[in-house]
Amino acid sequence: MKYLAWAVAGLVLCAGLLGIVAPEQLLALRSVIASQTGLLVVAVIRIAIGIVLIMNAPASRAPKLLQYAGALVLLAGLATPLFGVERTRAVLDWEAAQRPAFVRLAGVAIVAMGGVFAVLLTPRRPHVPQS
């Protein structure tokens, strides 16, 4: 399960890097995501990521923080299908109307989040008293 958690952190980092390096490619995925099937796939991915984060939280540096983050992602996954295709299209069209700098800025935030996940997923170091 530990490797799956690292894969999640890597996936988040890669998604953010894609937003920074090639925002046009990321925006090209709009048509895939803005469908009922696309929303369900995104929901399943979010739910899986949330479960992985929650399950790996006890061995992490900040278990409560990782549990809260996992719960937030899990709830977002459960709410994704309720958001609806039309509202999703409206949000994605709004994002596309912004400059690429907006997508790049979001990519920076996502890279930072992936980095935080990677740091949090490292196991706690045992306290060694100094003599």
N, C-alpha and C positions, 0 to 999 in steps of 0.2 A: 504494500500500500504506500510505502514511503516513496517508491519510484514513481508511482502514479501522481503523487502530490508534486514531485519535482517536475513531472511532465506538464502538470497544470500551470506551474509557475513559468515554465518555458513557453507554453502556449500563449499565456498572457503577454510575456515579453515579446514574442514574435508578432503577435497581433498589434501591439503598440509600435514596434519597429516598422511594420508594414504601413501603419498610418503616418509615420514620420517620413519614411523613404519614398513611398509610392501611394500618396493619398488617392490618386485617380483610380488605382487598382482596387483599393478598398471601397470606393464609391461605386465601382462597377458591380460589386456584389449586391447592390440594392435590390435588383430585380429578383434575385434568388431569395433574399430574406423576406421581401415584402409579398409573401404568399402564405397561405395557410400551412403548407408543408414546411416552408422555411421557418415560420414562427414556431412550429412544433419541434423542429430540429434544434433551434436556438434554445427553446425551453428545456429540452432534454440535456443539452450540453451544460446549461446553467445549473440545472438540478444536480447533475453528476459532479460538477466542480464544487458545488456547495457541500455535497455529501463527503467528497474527498477531503475538503478542508476541515470539516467538522471531525471526521474520523482521525485525522492526523494531528489535531490540535493538542491532545494530551502530551505528546512527546515533543512539542515545539517550545520555542523560547517564550512565547506569550500565548498560553493556551486559551485564555478567555477572549483575547482579541481575535485570534484565529477562529474560534467558535462563533463569535459575533459576525465576522466577515463571511464565514461559511453559511450562517443562517440568513444573512442578507442576500447572498447570491442564490441560495435555495429558494427564498421567498420571491426573488425576482424571476427565477425560472418558473415558479408556479403561477405567477401573475402574467407572464409573457403571452400566453394564448388569449388571456382576457383583454389584452391591449387592443387586439383587433388588427386586421390587415389594413384597413383604411387609415387608421391613426398611425400605424407604422409607416405607411407610404408618405403621409403628411410630414412626419418627423424626418424621414430620410430625404424627402424633397427639400425640406428646410436646410438640412445639413449640406446638401449638394449646392444649394444657393449661396452658402457661405464661401468664403475664400478657402483655398487649400490650407492656408495657415491655421484655420480653425481645426481642421482634421489633424494637422500636424501637432497642434497644441493638445488635442485630445490624446493623440498617440504618445506624447511625452508623459501625460498623466497615467496612461495605461502601462507604459514601461516602468514608471515609478511604482505603480501598484504591484506589478510582477516582481520587481526587485524587493519590495517589502515582503511579499509572500515568500520569496526565496530566503531572505534573512530569517523570517519567522519560522520557516520549516526546518532550519538547522536545529539539531538537538541541543538541549541545555547542556552546558559543560558542568561537570561536578565541581563543587567548591573545594579547592585544595587550600587548607590553612597554611599560611606562611610561617616559617619558624624563625 
